[in-house]
Amino acid sequence: MILWSIDPLQISKISVATTCGKYYYKFSTYLHSLNLSFDSILPEEISKYSGNFILTTREEFPKKCVIPILYEDILEYPPTVLRGLMIQKLNLYFEEAYLILGIDPGQRIGLSIFYYGKEIENSYYSSIQKLVFHIIEILSGLKAKRKIVKIGNGNMKIAKQIVRILNQNFCSSFEIEFVDERKTS
């Protein structure tokens, strides 16, 4: 089996360490939506935990910890950003720090997101506005050396609408590329 084809989060040992029911529920819901298993530990067990990641609250984190920790503030982001942040914190830099968003415009708009060479989301949208809002959440939530939005040219009317709305609502640096979707023999 080739190492780079494995999802590093599927083989990581992740823990939720909080006594706060509200945050435990939110962390576990996010992890379930990402199809990631996790351990439940008490905050005082964090320093002895032998895993790869801990999700906890700022109030409950220990002063010394060598394991990467994400706090409750990540809950303001969509689960895809959480997946990206976790990959980033694992420091498994097999690929360049690129964020690539592939869009297939049509009646149903396909979206595929790659971060550090790993697919972190694959979804469909029927609304251009919802798609662009989600893209903005991803572009603003994840750091990358390059942020590239690749849009298929199958339906240029929709592709141009996406670009126009994205440019109107997101001012940060990103690249746009149109991809030729024609099949060549």
C-alpha positions as CSV (number, residue, x, y, z in Angstrom):
1,M,0.0,0.0,0.0
2,I,1.3,3.4,-0.9
3,L,1.6,5.8,2.1
4,W,0.4,8.9,0.3
5,S,-2.9,7.3,-0.7
6,I,-3.9,6.8,3.0
7,D,-6.0,9.4,4.7
8,P,-3.8,10.4,7.6
9,L,-6.8,11.3,9.8
10,Q,-8.3,7.8,9.4
11,I,-5.2,6.3,11.0
12,S,-4.7,9.0,13.6
13,K,-5.6,8.6,17.2
14,I,-7.9,11.5,18.1
15,S,-9.4,12.4,21.4
16,V,-12.1,14.7,22.8
17,A,-11.1,15.9,26.2
18,T,-13.7,18.0,27.9
19,T,-16.2,17.8,30.8
20,C,-18.4,20.4,29.1
21,G,-21.4,18.6,27.6
22,K,-22.1,21.3,25.1
23,Y,-18.6,21.2,23.6
24,Y,-18.3,17.4,23.8
25,Y,-21.5,17.2,21.7
26,K,-20.2,19.7,19.2
27,F,-16.7,18.1,18.9
28,S,-18.2,14.6,18.6
29,T,-20.8,15.7,16.0
30,Y,-18.0,17.3,13.9
31,L,-15.8,14.2,14.1
32,H,-18.8,11.9,13.2
33,S,-19.6,14.1,10.2
34,L,-16.0,13.6,9.0
35,N,-16.3,9.8,9.6
36,L,-13.4,10.0,12.2
37,S,-13.3,7.8,15.2
38,F,-12.1,9.3,18.5
39,D,-11.4,8.5,22.2
40,S,-13.1,10.3,25.0
41,I,-10.8,11.3,27.9
42,L,-10.9,13.6,30.8
43,P,-8.9,16.9,30.6
44,E,-6.6,15.7,33.4
45,E,-5.6,12.7,31.2
46,I,-4.4,14.9,28.3
47,S,-0.7,14.9,29.4
48,K,-0.7,11.0,29.5
49,Y,-2.6,10.6,26.2
50,S,-0.6,8.8,23.5
51,G,-2.6,9.9,20.5
52,N,-2.1,12.3,17.6
53,F,-4.7,15.0,18.4
54,I,-6.8,16.4,21.1
55,L,-9.9,18.6,20.9
56,T,-10.6,20.5,24.1
57,T,-11.6,23.9,25.4
58,R,-9.1,26.6,26.2
59,E,-10.3,26.5,29.8
60,E,-9.5,22.8,30.2
61,F,-6.2,22.5,28.3
62,P,-3.0,21.7,30.2
63,K,-0.2,24.2,30.4
64,K,2.3,21.6,28.9
65,C,1.3,19.3,26.1
66,V,3.3,17.9,23.2
67,I,0.3,16.6,21.3
68,P,-1.4,19.1,18.8
69,I,-4.5,20.6,20.3
70,L,-7.5,22.3,18.7
71,Y,-9.9,24.3,20.8
72,E,-13.6,25.2,20.7
73,D,-13.0,28.2,18.5
74,I,-12.6,25.8,15.5
75,L,-16.4,25.0,15.8
76,E,-17.2,28.3,14.0
77,Y,-15.8,26.7,10.8
78,P,-17.4,24.1,8.6
79,P,-16.2,20.5,9.2
80,T,-14.1,20.6,6.0
81,V,-11.9,23.4,7.6
82,L,-11.6,21.3,10.7
83,R,-10.3,18.4,8.6
84,G,-7.9,20.7,6.9
85,L,-6.6,22.2,10.2
86,M,-6.1,18.7,11.5
87,I,-4.1,17.6,8.4
88,Q,-2.0,20.8,8.7
89,K,-1.3,20.2,12.4
90,L,-0.2,16.6,11.8
91,N,2.9,18.1,9.9
92,L,2.8,15.3,7.3
93,Y,3.8,17.5,4.5
94,F,3.9,15.0,1.6
95,E,2.7,17.7,-0.7
96,E,3.1,21.5,-1.0
97,A,0.8,23.7,1.1
98,Y,-1.7,24.1,-1.7
99,L,-5.4,24.5,-1.4
100,I,-7.1,23.5,-4.6
101,L,-10.9,23.8,-5.1
102,G,-12.3,22.1,-8.2
103,I,-15.7,23.2,-9.4
104,D,-17.8,21.4,-12.1
105,P,-20.5,23.9,-13.0
106,G,-23.8,22.5,-14.2
107,Q,-27.4,22.0,-13.0
108,R,-25.8,20.4,-10.0
109,I,-22.5,22.0,-9.2
110,G,-19.8,19.6,-8.1
111,L,-17.1,20.7,-5.6
112,S,-13.9,18.8,-4.7
113,I,-11.4,20.3,-2.3
114,F,-7.8,19.2,-1.9
115,Y,-5.4,20.3,0.8
116,Y,-1.8,19.2,1.1
117,G,-2.6,16.7,-1.7
118,K,-5.5,15.1,0.2
119,E,-9.1,15.4,-0.7
120,I,-10.9,16.9,2.3
121,E,-14.3,17.4,0.7
122,N,-16.4,16.2,-2.2
123,S,-19.9,17.7,-2.4
124,Y,-22.7,19.0,-4.7
125,Y,-24.7,22.3,-4.7
126,S,-27.8,23.4,-6.5
127,S,-27.3,27.1,-5.5
128,I,-24.4,29.2,-6.7
129,Q,-24.8,31.5,-3.7
130,K,-24.5,28.6,-1.2
131,L,-21.5,27.2,-3.1
132,V,-19.7,30.6,-3.2
133,F,-20.4,31.1,0.6
134,H,-18.9,27.7,1.3
135,I,-15.9,28.4,-0.9
136,I,-15.3,31.6,1.0
137,E,-15.4,29.8,4.3
138,I,-12.8,27.3,3.1
139,L,-10.5,29.9,1.5
140,S,-10.6,32.1,4.6
141,G,-10.4,29.2,7.1
142,L,-7.3,27.4,5.7
143,K,-3.8,28.7,5.2
144,A,-1.9,27.8,2.0
145,K,1.1,28.8,0.0
146,R,-1.2,28.9,-3.0
147,K,-5.0,28.9,-3.2
148,I,-6.3,27.8,-6.6
149,V,-10.0,27.7,-7.7
150,K,-10.2,25.5,-10.8
151,I,-13.5,25.8,-12.7
152,G,-14.6,23.6,-15.6
153,N,-15.7,25.3,-18.8
154,G,-18.6,22.9,-19.4
155,N,-21.2,25.6,-18.6
156,M,-19.4,29.0,-19.0
157,K,-22.5,31.0,-18.0
158,I,-22.5,29.3,-14.5
159,A,-18.7,29.4,-14.3
160,K,-18.6,33.1,-15.0
161,Q,-21.4,33.7,-12.4
162,I,-19.4,31.8,-9.8
163,V,-16.2,33.9,-10.6
164,R,-18.2,37.2,-10.5
165,I,-19.8,36.4,-7.1
166,L,-16.6,35.0,-5.6
167,N,-14.7,38.2,-6.7
168,Q,-17.4,40.5,-5.2
169,N,-17.5,38.7,-1.9
170,F,-13.9,37.6,-1.3
171,C,-11.0,40.0,-1.5
172,S,-8.1,37.8,-0.4
173,S,-5.5,36.4,-2.7
174,F,-6.4,33.3,-4.8
175,E,-5.9,32.1,-8.3
176,I,-8.7,31.2,-10.8
177,E,-8.1,28.7,-13.6
178,F,-10.6,27.6,-16.2
179,V,-10.2,23.9,-17.0
180,D,-11.1,22.5,-20.5
181,E,-13.6,19.7,-19.9
182,R,-13.7,18.5,-23.5
183,K,-12.6,14.9,-24.0
184,T,-9.7,14.3,-26.3
185,S,-9.0,11.1,-28.1
